[in-house]
């Protein structure tokens, strides 16, 4: 596994240096443990509730300058800059081969200040509303969030990361400032640098980052299943389906990640008993697959694909899970699945962008890439059987579909 040098800077931010000797390209990211799911928190004045989509809105505004857009400043340095928001993380980054120190200074300057005007906020509302409306027409986006809506009756992850169009108009300058001051702080920040770099030089430069020191307490959401089935009609050639199983957020996140991935690998990988049975019955095609999503107070394993036999697929999955629970699982199969997943992590970490974003994601989940990699070796059959029994029952399953209109 790749080396990862992690340290807490004197200013309070975390710093991760990911050495890649001999690589020409480098990437620098400043990530915040703050995403679309963080809509409620506590500060010195009590509970604060914010508009869905505000983390994503703030991400857009961070690139604003009094004179133009900071993207142009990165371009003049020959650097490619971008940003993203997900459920747990907001991240700003750039990549390139030259002018990395200047780019690093520019990135720190950008996240260390916020430029807002009534005019640029109103302009952004129109842009983001268009973005939201565009995704409303995407069946793959719709089924993903409909699955989360089915799984959770209150948790903010049931809403699109960009928020809801009807809410965007209500976002104010005061709310954006509150968001920035509460979460763009040293304790919420990770500086991540990947490439052929000098560790001491990176650490010294990262100490120049200027952020606030405010501390907030997050509000976690204990939640119930909203709907066992959630279906909509859209102009698709054939049905899309998600068969999802909710996770127990009281289990440590690195165990949830590793155990869920091993179970999904045993169930759904080509060559598994379930996969071969579904294929022989012509229930599945190349679209069949799975995804594991885990966060601070949510989590799920999704089996997904395209086709009209999703009820038959759900029945076969239930049969296979019951068979695993009654007949047991071979410990060698668990170890093989764990090794496959570790190998996938190794290949993924050879890509600079993947390694950097994975490091940011782990930071926001209070773990590290190497912790997850090493944890695969600690998972045994008993862990798998207990998790399978508690989390993969029919009473913990939802079915989300997009049907042909």
Helices and strands as residue ranges (DSSP letters): E 5-8, E 14-19, E 26-32, E 40-43, E 46-49, H 54-61, H 70-76, E 80-85, E 90-96, H 100-111, H 118-136, H 139-151, G 156-158, H 165-168, H 173-183, G 186-188, E 189-195, H 199-206, E 217-218, E 229-234, E 240-246, H 253-268, H 273-280, E 289-294, E 299-306, H 310-327, H 331-348, H 352-364, H 369-375, G 376-378, H 381-391, G 394-396, E 397-404
